[in-house]
Amino acid sequence: MLLVLNTGSSSIKLAVFNTALELLIEGNVSGVGGAGRMALGDTREDVTTQNHSAALDCLLAGLPAHGIALSEITGAAHRVVHGGQTLTAPTAITAETLAQIEAMVPLAPLHNPPALAGIAAVAERLPHLPQFASFDTAFHATQPEVATAYALPKAERDKGIRRYGFHGLSYAGMVRQLGAGLPPRLLAMHLGAGVSLCAIKDGRSIATSMGYSPLSGPTMATRTGDIDGMAVLRLFQDHGLDAATTLLNKESGLLGLSGTTADMRALLADPAPEAAFAVSHFVYSVVRQAGSLIAALEGVDAIAFTGGIGENSAPIRERIMQGLAWLGEKPVHIVPADEERQIAQDADTLMARP
């Protein structure tokens, strides 16, 4: 069995797969570092955890009651958001790998430290297990330099300031699920709390809407999406670095536009003009980004939706497709997000190698 972990700054998500890569159980602990809540299978309970190791303890302790023996787990696999320019494929976690993930912390200060905490928690609690990492940035490593480079002086580009792209595990899972039915030119849309689009040609990423960080692209739940750099500097001048960072990432997007909520279902049900404008802004921004990526693809053969909004909101899908009606009739796929299974498959492939 494989243990898959997706570790956030104050949460840890767990999934266990059998040798056939069938999901056996999933769970999570929220509020890591204090009072929180654990969900595991069909059980729910309040928990207090000091750190990620304690949160993992809670989840592992609950597995036997759900028929999962810890002795039968043969490996642990992790989602790591940023692999930079060196970690461009799933890999076994070694001292060198850890050093490379740590080196990417300046590029992903909100994301890579929690992943490192999850890896450390497994090493502490289950030291005999081999561990593996899959990277959200890796799927986009196939993009040409013209698509990834910012028009900055070489000294700045050499610092790693470039487009990386994210949601790569979601897109890799989409390609896997479409299988032989994968169209040559696919416009893929991951629409959820985070939003990105990806131009996929012959199964490979050639362009995507996210860049140096997950902030760029269409309007998101609480992130601005694309915003002029000079506007960012004005926000920094007005609010300071920390407050401006919070504003851009956690107080903007649908939440900032509506003034009430970042939840798309609530916005669609709200008759207030601010809610309607937030939804229209979201749709417009997705359609506008789609045009850019269709140009990168030099046309499009099909469109695929995934993510919480992409999978579950027919009104949003319909409005986006209305905005793309100029394309003519194109096949539309709705593909369930399956990042944990993709991570498990990556680890399973690595474990099978001699």
Salt bridges, closest charged atoms under 4 A:
ASP42 OD1 - HIS66 NE2 3.60
ASP46 OD1 - ARG37 NH1 2.95
ASP57 OD1 - ARG125 NE 2.58
GLU124 OE2 - ARG125 NH1 2.47
ASP136 OD2 - ARG79 NH2 2.53
GLU156 OE1 - LYS159 NZ 2.89
ASP158 OD2 - LYS154 NZ 2.82
ASP238 OD2 - ARG234 NE 2.70
ASP263 OD2 - ARG265 NH2 3.28
ASP301 OD1 - ARG185 NH2 3.00
ASP338 OD2 - ARG176 NH2 3.56
ASP338 OD2 - ARG341 NE 2.80
